Amino acid sequence: MEIVRYYQSGNREHWKREIGKGDWSAAKLLFTLLDRNELKTFCG
């Protein structure tokens, strides 16, 4: 398993697409927060 630091990644769009492929509810929520640029606001 590889740990990717999304905000430090040079390829955020790629990783966002990969997260969006997830079929579990947490992946869908994470994708939505990243897509709307609301993750930091949501998580603090």
PyMOL Python script that loads the backbone (N, CA, C, O; Angstrom):
from pymol import cmd

cmd.read_pdbstr("""\
ATOM      1  N   MET A   1       0.846  -1.159   0.000  1.00  0.00           N
ATOM      2  CA  MET A   1       0.000   0.000   0.000  1.00  0.00           C
ATOM      3  C   MET A   1       0.903   1.237   0.000  1.00  0.00           C
ATOM      4  O   MET A   1       1.939   1.277   0.664  1.00  0.00           O
ATOM      5  N   GLU A   2       0.481   2.223  -0.754  1.00  0.00           N
ATOM      6  CA  GLU A   2       1.201   3.486  -0.823  1.00  0.00           C
ATOM      7  C   GLU A   2       0.352   4.578  -0.184  1.00  0.00           C
ATOM      8  O   GLU A   2      -0.839   4.687  -0.476  1.00  0.00           O
ATOM      9  N   ILE A   3       0.940   5.371   0.667  1.00  0.00           N
ATOM     10  CA  ILE A   3       0.246   6.501   1.278  1.00  0.00           C
ATOM     11  C   ILE A   3       0.564   7.743   0.461  1.00  0.00           C
ATOM     12  O   ILE A   3       1.729   8.090   0.264  1.00  0.00           O
ATOM     13  N   VAL A   4      -0.477   8.404  -0.008  1.00  0.00           N
ATOM     14  CA  VAL A   4      -0.310   9.600  -0.834  1.00  0.00           C
ATOM     15  C   VAL A   4      -0.819  10.797  -0.044  1.00  0.00           C
ATOM     16  O   VAL A   4      -1.940  10.774   0.465  1.00  0.00           O
ATOM     17  N   ARG A   5      -0.032  11.809   0.058  1.00  0.00           N
ATOM     18  CA  ARG A   5      -0.446  13.053   0.710  1.00  0.00           C
ATOM     19  C   ARG A   5      -1.083  13.934  -0.361  1.00  0.00           C
ATOM     20  O   ARG A   5      -0.395  14.580  -1.151  1.00  0.00           O
ATOM     21  N   TYR A   6      -2.383  13.943  -0.367  1.00  0.00           N
ATOM     22  CA  TYR A   6      -3.138  14.589  -1.436  1.00  0.00           C
ATOM     23  C   TYR A   6      -2.706  16.031  -1.664  1.00  0.00           C
ATOM     24  O   TYR A   6      -2.430  16.418  -2.800  1.00  0.00           O
ATOM     25  N   TYR A   7      -2.643  16.825  -0.613  1.00  0.00           N
ATOM     26  CA  TYR A   7      -2.346  18.249  -0.771  1.00  0.00           C
ATOM     27  C   TYR A   7      -0.888  18.512  -1.128  1.00  0.00           C
ATOM     28  O   TYR A   7      -0.543  19.621  -1.536  1.00  0.00           O
ATOM     29  N   GLN A   8      -0.042  17.520  -0.981  1.00  0.00           N
ATOM     30  CA  GLN A   8       1.358  17.670  -1.363  1.00  0.00           C
ATOM     31  C   GLN A   8       1.653  16.966  -2.678  1.00  0.00           C
ATOM     32  O   GLN A   8       2.767  17.031  -3.196  1.00  0.00           O
ATOM     33  N   SER A   9       0.652  16.303  -3.204  1.00  0.00           N
ATOM     34  CA  SER A   9       0.810  15.570  -4.457  1.00  0.00           C
ATOM     35  C   SER A   9       0.844  16.530  -5.637  1.00  0.00           C
ATOM     36  O   SER A   9       0.136  17.536  -5.648  1.00  0.00           O
ATOM     37  N   GLY A  10       1.648  16.225  -6.603  1.00  0.00           N
ATOM     38  CA  GLY A  10       1.693  17.035  -7.809  1.00  0.00           C
ATOM     39  C   GLY A  10       0.609  16.657  -8.803  1.00  0.00           C
ATOM     40  O   GLY A  10       0.487  17.277  -9.859  1.00  0.00           O
ATOM     41  N   ASN A  11      -0.183  15.637  -8.468  1.00  0.00           N
ATOM     42  CA  ASN A  11      -1.185  15.131  -9.394  1.00  0.00           C
ATOM     43  C   ASN A  11      -2.529  14.940  -8.680  1.00  0.00           C
ATOM     44  O   ASN A  11      -3.080  13.839  -8.654  1.00  0.00           O
ATOM     45  N   ARG A  12      -3.033  16.007  -8.114  1.00  0.00           N
ATOM     46  CA  ARG A  12      -4.264  15.933  -7.332  1.00  0.00           C
ATOM     47  C   ARG A  12      -5.476  15.444  -8.141  1.00  0.00           C
ATOM     48  O   ARG A  12      -6.294  14.676  -7.635  1.00  0.00           O
ATOM     49  N   GLU A  13      -5.583  15.883  -9.373  1.00  0.00           N
ATOM     50  CA  GLU A  13      -6.736  15.471 -10.188  1.00  0.00           C
ATOM     51  C   GLU A  13      -6.756  13.959 -10.386  1.00  0.00           C
ATOM     52  O   GLU A  13      -7.819  13.340 -10.344  1.00  0.00           O
ATOM     53  N   HIS A  14      -5.600  13.373 -10.599  1.00  0.00           N
ATOM     54  CA  HIS A  14      -5.515  11.917 -10.744  1.00  0.00           C
ATOM     55  C   HIS A  14      -6.032  11.230  -9.483  1.00  0.00           C
ATOM     56  O   HIS A  14      -6.863  10.325  -9.556  1.00  0.00           O
ATOM     57  N   TRP A  15      -5.535  11.666  -8.330  1.00  0.00           N
ATOM     58  CA  TRP A  15      -5.926  11.019  -7.085  1.00  0.00           C
ATOM     59  C   TRP A  15      -7.388  11.270  -6.757  1.00  0.00           C
ATOM     60  O   TRP A  15      -8.053  10.405  -6.187  1.00  0.00           O
ATOM     61  N   LYS A  16      -7.892  12.437  -7.108  1.00  0.00           N
ATOM     62  CA  LYS A  16      -9.323  12.706  -6.894  1.00  0.00           C
ATOM     63  C   LYS A  16     -10.168  11.751  -7.731  1.00  0.00           C
ATOM     64  O   LYS A  16     -11.177  11.233  -7.252  1.00  0.00           O
ATOM     65  N   ARG A  17      -9.760  11.514  -8.983  1.00  0.00           N
ATOM     66  CA  ARG A  17     -10.481  10.562  -9.841  1.00  0.00           C
ATOM     67  C   ARG A  17     -10.424   9.151  -9.258  1.00  0.00           C
ATOM     68  O   ARG A  17     -11.416   8.422  -9.278  1.00  0.00           O
ATOM     69  N   GLU A  18      -9.269   8.778  -8.746  1.00  0.00           N
ATOM     70  CA  GLU A  18      -9.130   7.448  -8.152  1.00  0.00           C
ATOM     71  C   GLU A  18     -10.038   7.294  -6.930  1.00  0.00           C
ATOM     72  O   GLU A  18     -10.675   6.255  -6.758  1.00  0.00           O
ATOM     73  N   ILE A  19     -10.095   8.308  -6.097  1.00  0.00           N
ATOM     74  CA  ILE A  19     -10.976   8.277  -4.925  1.00  0.00           C
ATOM     75  C   ILE A  19     -12.427   8.191  -5.376  1.00  0.00           C
ATOM     76  O   ILE A  19     -13.227   7.481  -4.767  1.00  0.00           O
ATOM     77  N   GLY A  20     -12.769   8.914  -6.442  1.00  0.00           N
ATOM     78  CA  GLY A  20     -14.132   8.905  -6.965  1.00  0.00           C
ATOM     79  C   GLY A  20     -14.584   7.551  -7.472  1.00  0.00           C
ATOM     80  O   GLY A  20     -15.786   7.313  -7.598  1.00  0.00           O
ATOM     81  N   LYS A  21     -13.658   6.663  -7.763  1.00  0.00           N
ATOM     82  CA  LYS A  21     -13.990   5.316  -8.235  1.00  0.00           C
ATOM     83  C   LYS A  21     -14.446   4.408  -7.097  1.00  0.00           C
ATOM     84  O   LYS A  21     -15.023   3.347  -7.333  1.00  0.00           O
ATOM     85  N   GLY A  22     -14.185   4.828  -5.869  1.00  0.00           N
ATOM     86  CA  GLY A  22     -14.550   3.998  -4.716  1.00  0.00           C
ATOM     87  C   GLY A  22     -16.049   3.801  -4.631  1.00  0.00           C
ATOM     88  O   GLY A  22     -16.824   4.709  -4.932  1.00  0.00           O
ATOM     89  N   ASP A  23     -16.454   2.602  -4.215  1.00  0.00           N
ATOM     90  CA  ASP A  23     -17.882   2.308  -4.137  1.00  0.00           C
ATOM     91  C   ASP A  23     -18.426   2.357  -2.711  1.00  0.00           C
ATOM     92  O   ASP A  23     -19.570   1.969  -2.473  1.00  0.00           O
ATOM     93  N   TRP A  24     -17.633   2.821  -1.780  1.00  0.00           N
ATOM     94  CA  TRP A  24     -18.092   2.908  -0.397  1.00  0.00           C
ATOM     95  C   TRP A  24     -18.412   4.358  -0.050  1.00  0.00           C
ATOM     96  O   TRP A  24     -17.859   5.280  -0.648  1.00  0.00           O
ATOM     97  N   SER A  25     -19.282   4.554   0.892  1.00  0.00           N
ATOM     98  CA  SER A  25     -19.820   5.887   1.185  1.00  0.00           C
ATOM     99  C   SER A  25     -18.745   6.882   1.617  1.00  0.00           C
ATOM    100  O   SER A  25     -18.840   8.060   1.274  1.00  0.00           O
ATOM    101  N   ALA A  26     -17.735   6.448   2.353  1.00  0.00           N
ATOM    102  CA  ALA A  26     -16.682   7.366   2.787  1.00  0.00           C
ATOM    103  C   ALA A  26     -15.887   7.897   1.593  1.00  0.00           C
ATOM    104  O   ALA A  26     -15.477   9.057   1.590  1.00  0.00           O
ATOM    105  N   ALA A  27     -15.668   7.060   0.586  1.00  0.00           N
ATOM    106  CA  ALA A  27     -14.965   7.511  -0.624  1.00  0.00           C
ATOM    107  C   ALA A  27     -15.790   8.557  -1.352  1.00  0.00           C
ATOM    108  O   ALA A  27     -15.251   9.545  -1.852  1.00  0.00           O
ATOM    109  N   LYS A  28     -17.087   8.343  -1.411  1.00  0.00           N
ATOM    110  CA  LYS A  28     -17.971   9.314  -2.078  1.00  0.00           C
ATOM    111  C   LYS A  28     -17.946  10.650  -1.334  1.00  0.00           C
ATOM    112  O   LYS A  28     -17.881  11.707  -1.962  1.00  0.00           O
ATOM    113  N   LEU A  29     -17.996  10.607  -0.017  1.00  0.00           N
ATOM    114  CA  LEU A  29     -17.936  11.836   0.779  1.00  0.00           C
ATOM    115  C   LEU A  29     -16.592  12.532   0.583  1.00  0.00           C
ATOM    116  O   LEU A  29     -16.544  13.744   0.374  1.00  0.00           O
ATOM    117  N   LEU A  30     -15.518  11.781   0.649  1.00  0.00           N
ATOM    118  CA  LEU A  30     -14.188  12.360   0.463  1.00  0.00           C
ATOM    119  C   LEU A  30     -14.065  12.997  -0.915  1.00  0.00           C
ATOM    120  O   LEU A  30     -13.545  14.106  -1.040  1.00  0.00           O
ATOM    121  N   PHE A  31     -14.537  12.311  -1.945  1.00  0.00           N
ATOM    122  CA  PHE A  31     -14.488  12.862  -3.293  1.00  0.00           C
ATOM    123  C   PHE A  31     -15.262  14.178  -3.367  1.00  0.00           C
ATOM    124  O   PHE A  31     -14.777  15.153  -3.941  1.00  0.00           O
ATOM    125  N   THR A  32     -16.449  14.207  -2.793  1.00  0.00           N
ATOM    126  CA  THR A  32     -17.277  15.413  -2.819  1.00  0.00           C
ATOM    127  C   THR A  32     -16.571  16.568  -2.113  1.00  0.00           C
ATOM    128  O   THR A  32     -16.545  17.686  -2.626  1.00  0.00           O
ATOM    129  N   LEU A  33     -16.001  16.302  -0.946  1.00  0.00           N
ATOM    130  CA  LEU A  33     -15.301  17.352  -0.205  1.00  0.00           C
ATOM    131  C   LEU A  33     -14.090  17.864  -0.976  1.00  0.00           C
ATOM    132  O   LEU A  33     -13.834  19.068  -0.999  1.00  0.00           O
ATOM    133  N   LEU A  34     -13.346  16.966  -1.603  1.00  0.00           N
ATOM    134  CA  LEU A  34     -12.189  17.384  -2.397  1.00  0.00           C
ATOM    135  C   LEU A  34     -12.628  18.158  -3.632  1.00  0.00           C
ATOM    136  O   LEU A  34     -12.016  19.164  -3.990  1.00  0.00           O
ATOM    137  N   ASP A  35     -13.678  17.693  -4.274  1.00  0.00           N
ATOM    138  CA  ASP A  35     -14.165  18.335  -5.490  1.00  0.00           C
ATOM    139  C   ASP A  35     -14.659  19.754  -5.224  1.00  0.00           C
ATOM    140  O   ASP A  35     -14.501  20.647  -6.057  1.00  0.00           O
ATOM    141  N   ARG A  36     -15.255  19.945  -4.060  1.00  0.00           N
ATOM    142  CA  ARG A  36     -15.776  21.271  -3.686  1.00  0.00           C
ATOM    143  C   ARG A  36     -14.742  22.099  -2.918  1.00  0.00           C
ATOM    144  O   ARG A  36     -15.015  23.231  -2.517  1.00  0.00           O
ATOM    145  N   ASN A  37     -13.558  21.528  -2.720  1.00  0.00           N
ATOM    146  CA  ASN A  37     -12.486  22.183  -1.972  1.00  0.00           C
ATOM    147  C   ASN A  37     -12.947  22.538  -0.552  1.00  0.00           C
ATOM    148  O   ASN A  37     -12.677  23.631  -0.055  1.00  0.00           O
ATOM    149  N   GLU A  38     -13.649  21.592   0.092  1.00  0.00           N
ATOM    150  CA  GLU A  38     -14.211  21.816   1.422  1.00  0.00           C
ATOM    151  C   GLU A  38     -13.649  20.877   2.482  1.00  0.00           C
ATOM    152  O   GLU A  38     -14.125  20.881   3.616  1.00  0.00           O
ATOM    153  N   LEU A  39     -12.655  20.079   2.140  1.00  0.00           N
ATOM    154  CA  LEU A  39     -12.154  19.079   3.103  1.00  0.00           C
ATOM    155  C   LEU A  39     -11.575  19.739   4.340  1.00  0.00           C
ATOM    156  O   LEU A  39     -11.892  19.334   5.459  1.00  0.00           O
ATOM    157  N   LYS A  40     -10.739  20.738   4.165  1.00  0.00           N
ATOM    158  CA  LYS A  40     -10.112  21.396   5.324  1.00  0.00           C
ATOM    159  C   LYS A  40     -11.160  22.085   6.201  1.00  0.00           C
ATOM    160  O   LYS A  40     -11.042  22.080   7.426  1.00  0.00           O
ATOM    161  N   THR A  41     -12.171  22.671   5.588  1.00  0.00           N
ATOM    162  CA  THR A  41     -13.245  23.304   6.352  1.00  0.00           C
ATOM    163  C   THR A  41     -14.033  22.250   7.124  1.00  0.00           C
ATOM    164  O   THR A  41     -14.376  22.454   8.289  1.00  0.00           O
ATOM    165  N   PHE A  42     -14.318  21.125   6.474  1.00  0.00           N
ATOM    166  CA  PHE A  42     -15.099  20.053   7.093  1.00  0.00           C
ATOM    167  C   PHE A  42     -14.352  19.407   8.251  1.00  0.00           C
ATOM    168  O   PHE A  42     -14.934  19.122   9.297  1.00  0.00           O
ATOM    169  N   CYS A  43     -13.067  19.182   8.055  1.00  0.00           N
ATOM    170  CA  CYS A  43     -12.261  18.457   9.051  1.00  0.00           C
ATOM    171  C   CYS A  43     -11.559  19.363  10.054  1.00  0.00           C
ATOM    172  O   CYS A  43     -11.151  18.918  11.126  1.00  0.00           O
ATOM    173  N   GLY A  44     -11.425  20.618   9.703  1.00  0.00           N
ATOM    174  CA  GLY A  44     -10.761  21.550  10.617  1.00  0.00           C
ATOM    175  C   GLY A  44      -9.304  21.716  10.368  1.00  0.00           C
ATOM    176  O   GLY A  44      -8.640  22.475  11.074  1.00  0.00           O
TER     177      GLY A  44
END
""", "prot")
cmd.dss("prot")
cmd.show_as("cartoon", "prot")
cmd.util.cbc("prot")
cmd.orient("prot")
